Amino acid sequence: MSNNLKYAGCSMNKDNYSICDECGSEFLKSTSKMMALCPECAHVLYGYPNCAHDFKNGRCIYCYWDGSQSEYIKWLKGNG
């Protein structure tokens, strides 16, 4: 990922992104209330506000989540 690209108005600097400990998706750190969880997993596991996901090219344009779900998250949502 190049440092000069933009995504959802944010620089694609790797320091702005993290990998979710639960689902493994890369996400934009500033969009989650938890440093180690994407907004989706933080919402399902702890009730934090979720992102209003809008997917383009396989990623949310707001939080960069790729739609990944762990087996545990699927189970909690009743999809597993």
N, C-alpha and C positions, 0 to 999 in steps of 0.2 A: 504494500500500500504506500503510495507516494505521499509525502508531507504537503504537497501543493494541491491536492484534490480537495473538493468540498462535498459534503453530504449533509443534507437537511440544514444548510447554512453554517455548518461547523467544519473546521479544518480537519482533515483526515490524519492529524498527528496521532501516532499510536498512543501517546500519553493520555489522550482524551477517551480511549476505549479500554474495555476490560473484557475478560471471558467469564461468563456466569458459572459459578461453582456448581449449580444444580443442573442446568440444561446444556451447558457447553457453548452457547451462542455468544458471539461477540456482541457487545452493546456499548452505547454511548454512556459513559459514567455519569454525566450530568443529568440524565433522565431517570435515574433510580435513586431511591431513598437509602438503598443498601449498597455498599461498595462492592460486595462480592456476588450480588445477584442482579440479573436483568430486571426491568420493571415487571415483566410478566410473572417471574418466579417470586419476586418480593411481594407481589399482590396475592398470589395463590397461597403462599406459605405463611405470610404475616399480615395480610390485609392492607398493605400500603396501597396508595393510589396507583392505578395502572395507566399505562400509556394508551392513548386513543390510536391504536395501530392503524396505519395506512400503508399497505405493502406495494412496493414498486420494485420490479426486478428481484424478487425474493427476499427483500429486506424492508423493515418498517422505515419510512422516511423520517420519522421522529426520533426513534431510539436505536435504530440499526439492528434490532432483534430479527433473527432469521426464521422464527416460528418453531424452533426446536422445543421439545418437551421431554423431560426425563420420564421414565416409567412411573415414578412416584407422582409427578405432577399429573400425568395422564390419569392415574388411579384416583387422585384427589378430585379431579374434574369429572370423574365418571366415564372417562374415555379409554381406560386401560384394562 
